[in-house]
Amino acid sequence: MIKKYALYFLLSLFSVAVTADQFSTPTDRVKDSVDKVITILKDKSLDKEVQWSRIGLVINDSFDFRSMSQSILATNWKQATPEERQQFVVFFSQYLEDTYRTKIEAYTNQKVEYVGETIRGKRAVVETLILTDSTEIPVNYKLKNNDGNWFAYDVVIEGVSLVNNYRSTFAAIVKNDGMGGLLSDIENRINKYKASQKTQPTTVDVNEDS
């Protein structure tokens, strides 16, 4: 299901990636980010590499890849060494970037409707609809408040959680090959993509204090 709507996932993923500006509500955060990403995509003066570089920097600044990685690995996160955790965060962020890069370039002016938001303490869910010519696709963003700023840690498309989707896939690899096997698997996928595209992914900063 997530592969089927990879384009819409990308819009979801990047819609919560902005600079460290503070917004009064999670929805304000999402709206601001959607506008920024769409502006980049519509700027015909930018070539594809420049567009992706700018979007990648925005992701690095504001997407909570560490929380996302911790949720995906679940109990395997606790069993992993600090070095393995850090490497997974870096590899996973690059893997997402590589997997969906070509999909976002197919953006064709889909509309985003903001349905509502729910805030419980430092967690929030922003409900939206992606409107195409033929269908409406529900996309919910899960965010957390880190020091006054909202960051995304999961995207739910038509009821399917990105975190849960990858959790089951990666758990199977860890069960068979351990954390080392998972890291090698993701690194191999990244290297294959880099070789085919001859591009470098955006470097993600990893906070080792969490």
N, C-alpha and C positions, 0 to 999 in steps of 0.2 A: 504493500500500500504506500509506504513512504517513497519507494523508488518510483511508483506510478506518478506521484505528485512531487517529484524532486524539485521542480521549479518553484512550487509554492512553499516547500520547506525552506528553500533558499531565501525567499522573500521573508519568511518567518524568522529564519536565523539572523539575517542581517537587520531586520526591523528593530531589534533591541540592541544594536551595536552602535553606540554614539560616543562622543567624547565625555569627559567627566563632569559635564554640566549637571546641575541638580534640577529636577522637575518636581512639581507639586504632587503629581500622581503617576502611577505606572503607565496609565494610558497616554499621558502627555509624553512620557519617555518613548513609548512605541511610535506615536504619531510623528514626533520629531525625527526619529530614526528612519521611518519609512520615507519621509520627505527627502532626507539627505541621500539615501541610497538611490531613490528614483531620479533625483537630480543628477547624480553621477552617471547613472545608466543612460540618461537622455542627452548627456553632453557629447555631441558628435565630434567636438574638437579633440576629445581624448581617445587615444587608441585603446585597445582591449587591455594591454598590459598596465597602462597607467590607471585605467578604471579599476582593475582588480587590485592593484597596489593600494589605492586609496581606500577601497572597501576593506581590504585585509588589515590595514592599519586601524581602521575603526573597530573591527572585530577584536583586535589585540587589546585595544584600549579598554573595552567595556564588557566583553562577554566573559562570564565566569566559567572558564573552562575547567578550573580546578574542582569546583563544586560538581560540575557536570561529570567530570572524570571519576570523582569519588562515588557518585550515584551509580554510574555505569558499572564500575568494578565491584561495588557492594562489598561483600565480605572479603573479596580478593584484595581490596584496597588495604584492609587492616593487615593482611598477611604479606603484602608487598614491602620491600625495603624502601627507605626514603628515596634512594636513587631510582628504583623502578617506578615509583609514583611520579617523580618529576619527569622521567623519560616518557611515561605514558601520556601525561598532560601535553607535552610538546608534540609527540607523535599523533595523538588523537586530534589535536587542533589542526595539524597539517593534513591529516587524512580527510577530515571534513572539507577542508578548503579544496583539496584536490578532487574529491569525489564529486562535488557539486559545482565546480567552477564553470564548466561549460553550460550548465543548466540555466544559470542566472542570466547568461547572455541572450537567452531566448525570451527574455521579458518583453511582453507585448502589450503594455498598458492595462494590465489587470487592475481592477479597483479593489480597495480595501475598505470595508465597513466595520466600524467599531461598535460592538454589541454591548459590552459592559465590562466591569471589572469587580473583582472580589479581593479585599485586603484583609489578611489575618496576621496581625503583628508585623513581622518583617518579611512575610511571604505574600505574594499576590498572583492573581491570574487575570490576564487581559484576554477577553474573548473577542474574536474578529471573524469576519467572513471574507474570503477571497472571491471576488465576483468575476466570472468569465462570461463569455457570450452565451454559454450553454449550461452553466452550473454554478452553484454556490458551495464553496469548500470551507467548512469550519476549521479555524486554526486558533488554538489557544496558546498563549505564551505564559510560562511560569517564570516569575522573577523573584529575586530576594533583595533585601535592602542591606547593602554593605556600607556602613559609615555614611548614611544619608543618601546614597545613590542606588538606583535600581539596576540590577544586572540579571540577564536571562540565564537560566540553568536547564531549561527543558522546553521543547516545542511539541505540542500535541495536535496532530493532523487527523481529522475525522475520527477522533477517539484513540488514535495510535500514538503512543509516546515515543519520541526519539530515543530517550534514555533507556526505556524498557526494551526497545528494538535492538539496540546495540548491546545491552546487558546480556541478553540471551545468546547473541552471537559470540561475544567475547568470552562469556563464561564457559562455553563449550571448548573454545581453544585453550583456555587456561587449564581446564580439567584434563585435557589430553597432553598438553605440551608445557604447562606451567606459565608463569609470567614472562619468562625469557622467550618462550615460544610465541606468546602473544605480541610482545614487542618486536620480535623478528618478523612476524607476519605483517604487522602494520608498516614497519619500516620498508619491507620489500614492496608493498603496494605503493608507498610514497615514491620509492626510487623508480619503479616502473612508470609512474605518471610523470615524474620529472624527466625521465629519459625520452618519453614520447612528446612532451610539451616543451622541453628545454627551458623550464621556468623554475624559479625558486619560491617556495612558500613563505608566507610572512612568519617571522619569528615571534613566538608567544612568550611573554614574560610569565614566569612561574613563581608564585609566592610560596616559599618553603615553610612559612610560619604556621600555616593552617594544619 
